[in-house]
Amino acid sequence: MKWAEKQGVAILHIQLGQPQQNAYIERYNRTVRHEWLDQYIIESIEKAQDFATHWLWTYNNDRPKVGIGGITPAQKLKTAA
């Protein structure tokens, strides 16, 4: 909170029971839980970080997204540059 205040960042919270106010992150959290967090017994923070890093790379580089024209986020980033 102190850091945000120093940086001039306003922290806004969604209303209780209104997850649609933050639908993007709610969808992301669901995807993470379903696609890798619930699939493994994770015994350490390092192992969790390894799973997360691998999943995130695959998500951004190997999986085309219909919402951005059937290309991967990495391809979209390259075309925007």
C-alpha positions in Angstrom: 0.0 0.0 0.0 2.8 2.4 0.8 4.6 1.6 -2.4 1.4 2.2 -4.4 0.8 5.5 -2.7 4.4 6.7 -3.4 4.0 5.7 -7.0 0.6 7.4 -7.4 -1.1 4.1 -8.0 -4.8 3.9 -6.9 -5.8 0.6 -5.5 -9.4 -0.3 -6.4 -11.0 -3.4 -5.1 -13.9 -5.2 -6.8 -17.1 -5.4 -4.9 -17.7 -8.6 -2.9 -19.6 -11.1 -5.0 -18.9 -9.3 -8.3 -16.1 -11.3 -9.9 -17.2 -10.0 -13.4 -15.7 -6.7 -12.4 -12.3 -8.4 -12.9 -13.3 -11.1 -15.4 -9.8 -11.2 -17.1 -8.0 -12.2 -14.0 -10.7 -14.5 -12.9 -10.5 -16.4 -16.2 -6.7 -16.5 -16.0 -6.9 -17.9 -12.4 -9.4 -20.5 -13.5 -7.2 -21.5 -16.4 -4.1 -21.8 -14.2 -5.9 -23.9 -11.6 -7.4 -26.2 -14.2 -4.4 -26.6 -16.6 -1.5 -27.1 -14.2 -2.0 -26.3 -10.6 -4.6 -29.1 -10.0 -2.6 -31.6 -12.1 0.4 -32.0 -9.9 1.4 -32.5 -6.3 3.8 -29.6 -5.9 6.4 -30.1 -3.1 8.3 -26.8 -3.2 8.1 -23.2 -4.4 10.9 -23.9 -6.9 8.8 -26.8 -8.4 5.8 -24.5 -8.6 7.8 -21.8 -10.3 9.1 -24.4 -12.8 5.6 -25.5 -13.6 4.4 -21.9 -13.9 7.2 -20.9 -16.2 6.8 -23.9 -18.5 3.0 -23.4 -18.6 3.2 -19.7 -19.3 5.7 -20.2 -22.1 3.5 -22.8 -23.7 0.4 -20.6 -23.2 2.0 -17.6 -25.0 4.0 -19.4 -27.7 2.3 -22.7 -28.6 -1.5 -22.0 -28.3 -3.3 -19.9 -30.9 -6.0 -17.7 -29.5 -9.3 -17.2 -31.5 -9.7 -13.7 -29.9 -6.6 -12.4 -31.6 -7.1 -13.9 -35.0 -6.0 -17.5 -34.5 -2.3 -16.7 -33.7 -0.3 -17.0 -30.5 0.2 -14.0 -28.2 3.9 -14.1 -29.1 3.1 -13.8 -32.8 0.7 -10.9 -32.0 3.4 -9.1 -30.1 5.9 -9.5 -33.0 3.4 -8.1 -35.5 2.7 -5.1 -33.2 6.4 -4.2 -33.0 
